Amino acid sequence: MTQTSVKTNTAITRISETIDRVMERENIYQELDQNQLIQSFSKLLDKVSPEIVSSLDDERPTKKVRGVMSIEVLSTIFDDFTPEQIEMFNAVVEGK
């Protein structure tokens, strides 16, 4: 295994542990697919140096992970809406 892949794996492990902690503490995130989240963060590591992730204190990655997880939760908010409910929601948002 190359040094780069070791650093990447270390960063992914840290992110995975952070996801675990956030999911344990906050019930709203428990319906998210943990493997999908890890996969998404792995793709982000292509754009960010794994060393940066490894060097951060615990608070900052937790905030970032929680932010991404919040967006994931919000992206599913309409999944259970009927077309009529979506129409009502749109009307309220548009002020009709």
C-alpha positions in Angstrom: 0.0 0.0 0.0 1.4 3.4 -0.9 1.8 6.2 1.5 -0.9 8.2 -0.2 -3.4 5.4 0.1 -2.5 4.9 3.8 -3.2 8.6 4.4 -6.4 8.5 2.4 -7.6 5.4 4.4 -6.7 7.1 7.6 -8.8 10.2 6.6 -11.7 8.0 5.6 -11.5 6.1 8.9 -11.6 9.4 10.7 -14.6 10.6 8.7 -16.4 7.2 9.2 -15.9 7.5 13.0 -17.2 11.0 12.9 -20.3 9.9 11.0 -20.8 7.1 13.6 -20.7 9.6 16.5 -23.0 12.1 14.8 -25.5 9.3 14.0 -25.4 8.0 17.6 -26.0 11.4 19.1 -28.7 12.7 16.7 -31.6 10.5 15.7 -32.5 12.6 12.7 -29.5 11.2 10.8 -30.1 7.5 11.6 -32.1 6.9 8.4 -29.2 7.9 6.2 -27.2 5.3 4.4 -23.8 5.4 6.2 -22.0 3.6 3.4 -23.3 6.2 0.9 -22.1 9.0 3.1 -18.6 7.5 3.4 -18.5 7.0 -0.3 -19.4 10.7 -0.8 -16.7 11.8 1.5 -14.2 9.5 -0.2 -14.9 11.3 -3.5 -14.4 14.6 -1.8 -10.9 13.5 -0.7 -10.0 13.5 -4.4 -10.2 17.3 -4.1 -8.8 17.8 -0.6 -5.6 16.5 0.8 -6.1 13.7 3.3 -3.4 15.3 5.4 -5.7 18.3 5.9 -8.5 16.1 7.2 -6.1 14.3 9.5 -4.7 17.5 10.9 -8.0 19.1 12.0 -9.2 19.1 15.5 -12.3 17.0 16.2 -14.8 19.9 16.2 -14.2 21.1 12.6 -14.7 17.7 10.8 -17.8 17.1 13.0 -19.3 20.4 11.9 -18.6 19.6 8.2 -19.9 16.0 8.5 -23.0 17.2 10.3 -23.6 19.9 7.5 -23.4 17.3 4.7 -25.6 14.9 6.6 -28.1 17.7 7.2 -28.2 18.4 3.4 -28.8 14.7 2.8 -31.7 14.7 5.3 -33.2 17.8 3.7 -32.9 16.3 0.2 -35.2 13.5 1.2 -37.9 15.7 2.8 -40.2 15.5 -0.2 -39.8 11.8 -0.8 -43.0 11.0 1.1 -45.0 13.9 -0.1 -48.0 13.3 -2.4 -48.2 15.5 -5.5 -50.9 17.5 -3.7 -48.7 18.1 -0.7 -45.9 19.2 -3.0 -48.3 21.6 -4.7 -49.5 23.0 -1.3 -45.9 23.4 -0.2 -44.9 25.3 -3.4 -48.0 27.5 -3.0 -47.0 28.5 0.5 -43.4 29.1 -0.4 -44.4 31.2 -3.4 -46.9 33.1 -1.2 -50.1 32.1 -3.0 
